[in-house]
């Protein structure tokens, strides 16, 4: 697991290693334009980078769109992020970034512990 730091002020936990094994970070989410098939690429308390898995879903999410996360399988832990809201901050090709509203109550060490 890598912890990234770039233009954002918070550390982000990169999940690419566990995503390569059976898409372990799939998210059940809904935008105002329909259901979304997305996977977490990296995550922090403030937000996450998502992979938009279907070409048809790319038109269902745009910057400033609100999304509602109904649930997530996070490294075999069901219920993580359930009923969480987020706002899309950016979108580029098959990826987008969202900001949690409100931010997660989980601290970075808690998220890392879920992965072990």
C-alpha positions, -999 to +999 in steps of 0.1 A: +000+000+000+014+034-009+005+066+007+006+094-019+010+131-014+006+155-043-014+187-050-038+179-021-028+187+014-038+153+028-023+119+024-041+095+001-040+058+004-034+041-030-055+010-034-041-002-068-025-033-052-058-047-039-078-035-069-058-058-091-072-087-071-109-091-079-118-053-078-118-052-040-129-016-038-161-015-058-186+012-050-224+011-054-232+048-062-258+069-078-256+103-095-285+125-106-280+108-140-282+072-129-263+042-114-225+043-115-200+014-118-169+029-101-139+016-082-118+035-056-083+042-068-071+061-038-088+075-007-083+100+021-106+115+048-115+143+025-122+124-007-112+098-032-101+092-068-124+069-087-121+048-118-153+050-139-155+014-151-180+016-180-178+040-209-216+046-207-212+058-171-187+086-181-216+108-192-234+102-159-209+122-138-196+157-142-177+182-120-200+196-093-224+167-095-234+152-062-231+114-058-247+092-032-227+061-021-251+034-012-223+010-002-189-003-008-170-035-005-137-024+009-112-052+011-140-076+020-155-052+045-191-046+035-208-013+046-178+010+044-189+044+030-226+034+032-249+064+029-220+088+022-224+118+000-197+133-022-193+161-047-174+156-080-144+180-081-128+169-114-132+144-142-106+133-167-110+104-192-121+074-171-113+089-137-129+115-114-121+130-080-148+135-053-149+153-020-168+138+008-197+158+024-190+157+053-155+143+054-150+108+067-147+102+104-121+076+097-085+087+101-057+075+078-045+049+104-080+035+106-082+031+068-048+015+067-059-009+095-089-020+074-065-031+046-044-054+068 
